[in-house]
Amino acid sequence: MKNLLKRRSIRRYADSDVSDELLNRLMNEAARTQTMGNLQLYSVVVTRSQEMKERLAPAHFNQPMVTQAPVVLTICADFNRTSRWARCRNAEPGYDNFLSYQNAAIDALLYTQTLCNLMDEEGLGYCYMGTTVYMPQQIIDTLHLPRLVMPVATLTVGWPAEEPPLSDRLPMESFVHHETYKDYTPEDIDTYYIYKEQLEENRHFVDINHKETLAQVFTDIRYTKRDNEAMSKTLLETLKQQGFLDSDK
Protein backbone atom coordinates (compact mmCIF):
# COMPACT_ATOMS: atom_id res chain seq x y z
CA MET A 1 0.00 0.00 0.00
CA LYS A 2 1.18 3.52 -0.75
CA ASN A 3 2.64 5.12 2.37
CA LEU A 4 -0.19 7.03 4.08
CA LEU A 5 2.40 9.31 5.64
CA LYS A 6 2.71 10.82 2.15
CA ARG A 7 -1.02 11.14 1.42
CA ARG A 8 -2.07 14.47 -0.08
CA SER A 9 -5.37 16.04 -1.03
CA ILE A 10 -5.30 16.67 -4.79
CA ARG A 11 -7.26 19.61 -6.16
CA ARG A 12 -5.77 19.86 -9.67
CA TYR A 13 -6.16 17.01 -12.14
CA ALA A 14 -4.55 16.01 -15.42
CA ASP A 15 -6.66 16.01 -18.56
CA SER A 16 -6.86 12.21 -18.51
CA ASP A 17 -9.88 10.01 -18.02
CA VAL A 18 -10.43 7.62 -15.12
CA SER A 19 -11.73 4.51 -16.82
CA ASP A 20 -14.97 2.85 -15.83
CA GLU A 21 -13.07 -0.41 -15.54
CA LEU A 22 -10.64 0.96 -12.96
CA LEU A 23 -13.23 2.92 -10.99
CA ASN A 24 -15.70 0.02 -10.91
CA ARG A 25 -13.00 -2.36 -9.71
CA LEU A 26 -12.02 -0.03 -6.88
CA MET A 27 -15.63 0.63 -5.84
CA ASN A 28 -16.30 -3.10 -5.83
CA GLU A 29 -13.19 -3.85 -3.77
CA ALA A 30 -14.09 -1.10 -1.30
CA ALA A 31 -17.34 -2.95 -0.56
CA ARG A 32 -15.28 -5.42 1.48
CA THR A 33 -14.98 -2.79 4.19
CA GLN A 34 -16.75 -3.11 7.54
CA THR A 35 -20.51 -2.63 7.53
CA MET A 36 -23.25 -2.80 10.17
CA GLY A 37 -25.14 -6.08 10.04
CA ASN A 38 -23.60 -6.77 6.61
CA LEU A 39 -26.27 -4.45 5.19
CA GLN A 40 -23.98 -2.05 3.26
CA LEU A 41 -25.96 1.05 4.18
CA TYR A 42 -24.52 3.29 1.47
CA SER A 43 -24.89 4.22 -2.16
CA VAL A 44 -22.48 6.01 -4.49
CA VAL A 45 -23.59 8.42 -7.23
CA VAL A 46 -20.94 8.67 -9.97
CA THR A 47 -20.95 12.00 -11.80
CA ARG A 48 -18.99 12.31 -15.06
CA SER A 49 -20.99 14.69 -17.25
CA GLN A 50 -19.85 18.30 -17.23
CA GLU A 51 -23.43 19.49 -16.97
CA MET A 52 -24.05 17.52 -13.78
CA LYS A 53 -20.73 18.58 -12.25
CA GLU A 54 -21.66 22.21 -12.89
CA ARG A 55 -25.01 21.64 -11.22
CA LEU A 56 -23.30 20.11 -8.18
CA ALA A 57 -20.65 22.82 -7.90
CA PRO A 58 -22.75 25.47 -6.07
CA ALA A 59 -23.38 23.01 -3.23
CA HIS A 60 -19.60 22.91 -2.78
CA PHE A 61 -19.12 26.69 -2.89
CA ASN A 62 -18.08 26.42 -6.56
CA GLN A 63 -14.66 25.05 -5.71
CA PRO A 64 -12.91 24.54 -9.08
CA MET A 65 -11.99 20.88 -8.57
CA VAL A 66 -15.68 19.89 -8.68
CA THR A 67 -15.97 20.85 -12.34
CA GLN A 68 -12.36 20.14 -13.29
CA ALA A 69 -12.10 16.58 -11.92
CA PRO A 70 -12.92 13.77 -14.37
CA VAL A 71 -15.16 12.12 -11.78
CA VAL A 72 -17.14 13.28 -8.77
CA LEU A 73 -18.37 10.64 -6.32
CA THR A 74 -21.18 11.42 -3.88
CA ILE A 75 -21.35 8.81 -1.14
CA CYS A 76 -24.70 8.60 0.63
CA ALA A 77 -26.07 7.08 3.79
CA ASP A 78 -28.78 4.85 2.36
CA PHE A 79 -31.55 3.06 4.24
CA ASN A 80 -33.93 3.33 1.28
CA ARG A 81 -32.58 0.23 -0.46
CA THR A 82 -32.64 -1.88 2.71
CA SER A 83 -36.17 -0.69 3.54
CA ARG A 84 -37.41 -1.57 0.06
CA TRP A 85 -35.79 -5.00 0.33
CA ALA A 86 -37.54 -5.56 3.66
CA ARG A 87 -40.97 -4.62 2.29
CA CYS A 88 -40.47 -6.82 -0.77
CA ARG A 89 -39.84 -9.73 1.63
CA ASN A 90 -42.86 -9.24 3.93
CA ALA A 91 -40.80 -7.44 6.59
CA GLU A 92 -41.67 -4.02 7.98
CA PRO A 93 -38.58 -1.78 8.34
CA GLY A 94 -38.17 0.71 11.20
CA TYR A 95 -35.29 2.79 9.93
CA ASP A 96 -36.87 6.26 9.76
CA ASN A 97 -34.98 7.52 12.80
CA PHE A 98 -31.76 9.22 13.79
CA LEU A 99 -30.01 6.05 14.98
CA SER A 100 -30.48 4.52 11.55
CA TYR A 101 -29.03 7.63 9.93
CA GLN A 102 -26.03 7.42 12.25
CA ASN A 103 -25.46 3.77 11.38
CA ALA A 104 -25.78 4.43 7.65
CA ALA A 105 -23.52 7.49 7.83
CA ILE A 106 -20.83 5.45 9.59
CA ASP A 107 -21.16 2.73 6.94
CA ALA A 108 -20.84 5.33 4.18
CA LEU A 109 -17.77 6.97 5.71
CA LEU A 110 -16.05 3.63 6.29
CA TYR A 111 -16.66 2.81 2.65
CA THR A 112 -15.36 6.23 1.62
CA GLN A 113 -12.10 5.84 3.53
CA THR A 114 -11.50 2.34 2.18
CA LEU A 115 -12.08 3.62 -1.35
CA CYS A 116 -9.62 6.45 -0.73
CA ASN A 117 -6.96 3.96 0.39
CA LEU A 118 -7.52 1.89 -2.74
CA MET A 119 -7.27 4.95 -4.97
CA ASP A 120 -3.98 5.84 -3.27
CA GLU A 121 -2.62 2.44 -4.25
CA GLU A 122 -3.48 3.11 -7.91
CA GLY A 123 -1.89 6.55 -7.91
CA LEU A 124 -5.20 8.35 -8.32
CA GLY A 125 -5.64 11.74 -6.72
CA TYR A 126 -8.71 12.79 -4.80
CA CYS A 127 -10.06 15.48 -2.52
CA TYR A 128 -12.55 14.85 0.25
CA MET A 129 -15.14 17.63 0.15
CA GLY A 130 -16.20 18.59 3.66
CA THR A 131 -18.84 20.85 2.12
CA THR A 132 -21.20 17.92 1.48
CA VAL A 133 -23.09 18.39 4.76
CA TYR A 134 -23.24 22.19 4.53
CA MET A 135 -25.93 22.49 1.84
CA PRO A 136 -27.20 18.93 1.44
CA GLN A 137 -30.55 19.89 -0.05
CA GLN A 138 -28.91 21.14 -3.23
CA ILE A 139 -27.16 17.80 -3.62
CA ILE A 140 -30.36 15.89 -2.88
CA ASP A 141 -32.28 17.86 -5.50
CA THR A 142 -29.55 17.59 -8.13
CA LEU A 143 -29.03 13.85 -7.69
CA HIS A 144 -32.73 13.03 -7.12
CA LEU A 145 -32.06 11.33 -3.79
CA PRO A 146 -35.21 9.74 -2.30
CA ARG A 147 -36.22 9.62 1.35
CA LEU A 148 -33.86 7.72 3.64
CA VAL A 149 -30.90 8.67 1.43
CA MET A 150 -28.58 11.42 2.67
CA PRO A 151 -25.31 12.67 1.15
CA VAL A 152 -22.45 12.43 3.64
CA ALA A 153 -19.24 12.61 1.58
CA THR A 154 -18.02 13.78 -1.81
CA LEU A 155 -14.75 12.88 -3.55
CA THR A 156 -13.35 14.60 -6.60
CA VAL A 157 -11.20 12.03 -8.41
CA GLY A 158 -8.60 12.11 -11.17
CA TRP A 159 -4.95 11.71 -12.04
CA PRO A 160 -2.86 14.26 -10.10
CA ALA A 161 -1.59 17.36 -11.84
CA GLU A 162 0.12 18.68 -8.73
CA GLU A 163 2.15 17.53 -5.74
CA PRO A 164 1.19 19.90 -2.94
CA PRO A 165 3.17 19.96 0.32
CA LEU A 166 2.07 17.65 3.09
CA SER A 167 -0.27 19.25 5.58
CA ASP A 168 0.74 19.14 9.22
CA ARG A 169 -0.68 16.67 11.73
CA LEU A 170 -0.82 16.66 15.52
CA PRO A 171 1.45 14.14 17.26
CA MET A 172 -0.07 10.79 18.16
CA GLU A 173 0.27 11.59 21.87
CA SER A 174 -2.30 14.34 21.42
CA PHE A 175 -5.15 12.03 20.46
CA VAL A 176 -4.35 8.59 21.94
CA HIS A 177 -5.60 7.99 25.48
CA HIS A 178 -4.74 4.90 27.49
CA GLU A 179 -7.44 3.14 29.52
CA THR A 180 -9.46 6.33 30.13
CA TYR A 181 -9.70 9.77 28.57
CA LYS A 182 -7.17 12.20 30.03
CA ASP A 183 -8.28 15.79 29.66
CA TYR A 184 -5.81 18.39 28.41
CA THR A 185 -3.94 20.84 30.59
CA PRO A 186 -2.72 24.18 29.19
CA GLU A 187 0.76 22.67 29.21
CA ASP A 188 -0.48 19.75 27.09
CA ILE A 189 -2.00 22.16 24.58
CA ASP A 190 1.27 24.07 24.35
CA THR A 191 3.18 20.85 23.73
CA TYR A 192 0.82 19.42 21.12
CA TYR A 193 0.08 22.60 19.14
CA ILE A 194 3.41 24.42 19.15
CA TYR A 195 4.63 22.82 15.92
CA LYS A 196 1.40 23.63 14.05
CA GLU A 197 1.35 27.19 15.33
CA GLN A 198 4.99 27.89 14.46
CA LEU A 199 4.80 26.71 10.85
CA GLU A 200 5.54 29.61 8.53
CA GLU A 201 2.38 29.06 6.47
CA ASN A 202 0.22 29.10 9.58
CA ARG A 203 1.91 32.21 10.96
CA HIS A 204 1.22 33.85 7.60
CA PHE A 205 -2.38 32.63 7.81
CA VAL A 206 -2.74 34.44 11.14
CA ASP A 207 -1.17 37.63 9.79
CA ILE A 208 -3.28 37.94 6.65
CA ASN A 209 -6.44 37.40 8.68
CA HIS A 210 -5.38 40.05 11.21
CA LYS A 211 -5.69 37.70 14.17
CA GLU A 212 -3.56 37.09 17.25
CA THR A 213 -3.58 33.28 17.17
CA LEU A 214 -4.21 30.43 14.76
CA ALA A 215 -7.11 29.28 16.93
CA GLN A 216 -8.83 32.64 16.37
CA VAL A 217 -8.66 32.09 12.61
CA PHE A 218 -10.68 28.90 13.05
CA THR A 219 -13.18 30.23 15.60
CA ASP A 220 -13.69 33.72 14.16
CA ILE A 221 -13.35 33.17 10.41
CA ARG A 222 -13.29 29.58 9.15
CA TYR A 223 -15.78 27.76 11.40
CA THR A 224 -17.75 30.35 13.29
CA LYS A 225 -20.42 29.67 15.89
CA ARG A 226 -23.00 31.49 13.75
CA ASP A 227 -22.21 29.42 10.66
CA ASN A 228 -22.10 26.18 12.63
CA GLU A 229 -25.51 26.84 14.17
CA ALA A 230 -27.05 27.87 10.85
CA MET A 231 -25.72 24.81 9.03
CA SER A 232 -26.74 22.58 11.94
CA LYS A 233 -30.29 23.86 11.55
CA THR A 234 -30.16 23.17 7.81
CA LEU A 235 -28.77 19.68 8.39
CA LEU A 236 -31.49 18.81 10.89
CA GLU A 237 -34.20 20.13 8.59
CA THR A 238 -32.82 18.09 5.71
CA LEU A 239 -32.62 14.94 7.84
CA LYS A 240 -36.29 15.48 8.72
CA GLN A 241 -37.23 15.91 5.07
CA GLN A 242 -35.30 12.78 4.11
CA GLY A 243 -37.20 10.77 6.71
CA PHE A 244 -34.52 10.25 9.36
CA LEU A 245 -36.12 12.65 11.87
CA ASP A 246 -39.80 12.86 12.64
CA SER A 247 -41.01 15.68 14.87
CA ASP A 248 -44.15 13.70 15.72
CA LYS A 249 -42.15 10.87 17.31
RASULNOR-V705831 format. One record per run of one state. SS is the DSSP state (~ for helix, > for strand, _ for the rest). FROM is the first residue (numbers start at 1). TO is the last residue. Records with the same first field share a line. If there is no record, write none. Layout:
SS = FROM-TO, FROM-TO
//
This chain:
_ = 1-3, 7-12, 14-19, 31-35, 39-41, 48-49, 61-63, 69-70, 79-79, 89-97, 123-123, 134-135, 144-148, 161-171, 175-185, 199-199, 209-213, 223-224, 242-249
~ = 4-6, 20-30, 36-38, 50-60, 64-68, 80-88, 98-122, 130-133, 136-143, 172-174, 186-198, 200-208, 214-222, 225-241
> = 13-13, 42-47, 71-78, 124-129, 149-160
//
